[in-house]
């Protein structure tokens, strides 16, 4: 009997790579198992940035997005 208790959230952070590939997911996903930020384009991981990279270079994710999306300057803004 499945009473819904073991149902995982319907969110891309909880889907596995094969599901994201099948859905042709495009976006940014935090993989909590590998501790990486993944940049996906049409179901393919284009770049991964590990947490340790961000500790050394706080702009590592911004730089990865700039490379993947062929942009000159990417900046994240945070609300105060």
C-alpha positions as CSV (number, residue, x, y, z in Angstrom):
1,X,0.0,0.0,0.0
2,X,1.4,3.4,-1.0
3,X,-0.2,6.2,1.2
4,X,2.0,8.9,-0.4
5,X,4.4,9.2,2.5
6,X,7.3,8.0,0.5
7,X,6.5,10.2,-2.5
8,X,9.4,12.5,-3.5
9,X,8.7,16.1,-4.4
10,X,7.9,16.8,-8.0
11,X,10.9,19.2,-8.5
12,X,13.9,18.9,-10.8
13,X,16.3,18.9,-7.8
14,X,14.7,15.5,-6.9
15,X,14.8,13.9,-10.4
16,X,17.7,11.8,-11.4
17,X,19.8,12.5,-14.5
18,X,18.0,10.0,-16.7
19,X,14.7,11.7,-15.9
20,X,16.1,15.2,-16.7
21,X,17.6,13.9,-19.9
22,X,14.3,12.5,-21.0
23,X,12.5,15.7,-20.1
24,X,15.1,17.7,-22.0
25,X,15.6,19.9,-18.9
26,X,17.3,23.2,-19.3
27,X,18.3,25.2,-16.2
28,X,20.4,25.1,-13.1
29,X,20.1,22.3,-10.6
30,X,21.7,21.8,-7.2
31,X,22.8,18.2,-6.8
32,X,22.9,17.7,-3.1
33,X,24.4,14.2,-3.5
34,X,27.5,15.4,-5.3
35,X,27.4,18.9,-3.8
36,X,27.5,20.4,-7.3
37,X,25.6,23.0,-9.3
38,X,24.8,21.6,-12.7
39,X,24.1,23.6,-15.8
40,X,21.7,21.8,-18.1
41,X,20.8,22.5,-21.7
42,X,18.1,20.4,-23.5
43,X,18.7,17.3,-21.3
44,X,22.5,17.5,-21.2
45,X,24.8,18.6,-18.4
46,X,27.0,21.3,-20.0
47,X,29.0,22.1,-16.9
48,X,29.3,21.3,-13.2
49,X,30.6,23.5,-10.4
50,X,31.5,21.8,-7.2
51,X,31.1,23.6,-3.9
52,X,34.9,23.5,-3.3
53,X,35.3,25.5,-6.5
54,X,33.0,28.2,-5.2
55,X,34.9,28.4,-1.9
56,X,38.1,29.1,-3.9
57,X,36.3,31.4,-6.4
58,X,33.0,32.8,-5.4
59,X,32.2,33.7,-9.0
60,X,32.7,30.1,-10.3
61,X,29.0,29.6,-11.1
62,X,28.7,32.9,-12.8
63,X,31.8,32.2,-14.9
64,X,30.4,28.7,-15.8
65,X,27.1,30.2,-16.9
66,X,29.0,32.8,-19.0
67,X,31.0,30.0,-20.7
68,X,27.9,27.8,-21.3
69,X,25.7,30.6,-22.5
70,X,28.4,32.4,-24.4
71,X,27.8,35.6,-22.4
72,X,30.3,38.3,-21.7
73,X,29.4,39.1,-18.1
74,X,27.1,37.2,-15.7
75,X,26.3,38.5,-12.3
76,X,24.0,37.2,-9.6
77,X,22.2,39.8,-7.5
78,X,21.0,39.0,-4.0
79,X,18.3,40.8,-2.0
80,X,19.4,42.4,1.2
